[in-house]
Amino acid sequence: MRKISIGIFLLLSINSIAQNNFQSPLPTRQQLAWHEKEYYLFMHFGPNTFTSKEWGEGNESPELFNPSEMDTRQWCRIAKKAGAKGIIITAKHHDGFCLWPSKYSEHTVKESKWKKGDGDVLKELSKSCREFGLKFGVYISPWDRNHPDYGTEKYNDVFVGMLKELLKNYGPIWELWWDGANGEGPNGKKQVYDWQRYEKTVRDISPSTLIFSDIGPDIRWVGNEKGIAGESNWNFLDTAGFKRGLGAPPTDTLNHGNYYGKQWIPAECDVSIRPGWFWHEKENDKVKTGEQLFDLYLKSVGRGANLLLNVPPDSRGLIHEKDSASLITFKELRENSFKENILKGADTYYQFSQKDFRNKPLLLRGFDTTSAYYGINLQNFIVDFKKPVTINCIALKEAIHLGQTVRKFSIVLYNGDKPVGEVQGTSVGRKRILTFPTTTVTSVRVYLEDAQGNDNIRGIAAYLIDEKLIEK
Ligand code: FUL
């Protein structure tokens, strides 16, 4: 018996080696923890909140910035209630206005009327995030339409000085967001950015900060601002020869990642709850509904990416009632939909050979924990329910600390011996949520049809969710 199983093992190993020259890149510890955060809020706040603009020109009076009731605890309370795991705020948008009293600029909160120039949004927000157990991140636009040094080498010193202020005075900074949008400064000049120096500054001061940009190095832009990851979403990207901004890879590449990419640079889906990124009175009745947000969740988190949902504070400095209502509905829809894993208690059999099926309950236990099942190349499995169940959603998870290896799979739904439906997919990644017409089944068979290395499926879950939430 021992000999036979060693034989099977060798056969499978040789099979894997023969098929796979590709070694999956692996995420860092920080990236792995980032994946687990799934969804967090973005906040665009600054002079544009008061002028109804999306891109301030940089010549707005700093006095305009004057929220009447700003309360970062309200932001955090709502974020927490909505199940978001952190907040990333626009410390400086393209108009150059700094939400903190930077000594490198004269276009900041200290020049505003707010709190007679003594206020500091970042100080208040970082403190509230700590209080509420939320991650704190900052967006800082490299493009600056206000700074007099923009377009000269001196601006690189300014930008590095600002980064140091952010990292040293408001840390730990969980995620740092570098926008790719770029244009001219106040004097019509374009900037040559010293990205290497910027990156080194961050790594030296705060090695655990995750850097987001079009091309990472830690997190990549998903290639659109709609909050939608590619149906196939590889956590890999090749960045050689590409730059941030205009020199970035094609948006389609960013959307899907590179199939054989050499670096682990996962996608983050940024999208606004409103048509614009900043709060505008006239958009109060255009806030996305909880149902629309749920759909975006399926197309971002459900495709293995993270969701960065922008909820911009209004001119009072509060999250608007309409936005918080949608966030809470969104939270309830997620909770109700994924409350009960119908697979719990079912038996899972791995197919070791044509006739050899072995019970492996570990797979089911693993779904909501971080424990992993270590797979073998292209190992199919069957989940057998003890009685007929009705489902319309299946979620799979890959043990991504071992890489991303599953390339193609299909799931066949059975009622007794009769196939009653089939779902196909390519990438799995951290989480893959598949929806299909409501079906009564007694078992499901998962066929791993292509993989680059062992397919480390960590878990499978099935749900019955409100049919109105599923695209027909
Ligand atoms: C873009 C910017 O130009 C928008 O204003 C916004 O900040 C969005 C998140 O990124 O590139």
Residues whose N, C-alpha, C, O or C-beta is under 5 A from the ligand:
A	BS01	FUL	E54 D179 G180 A181 W277
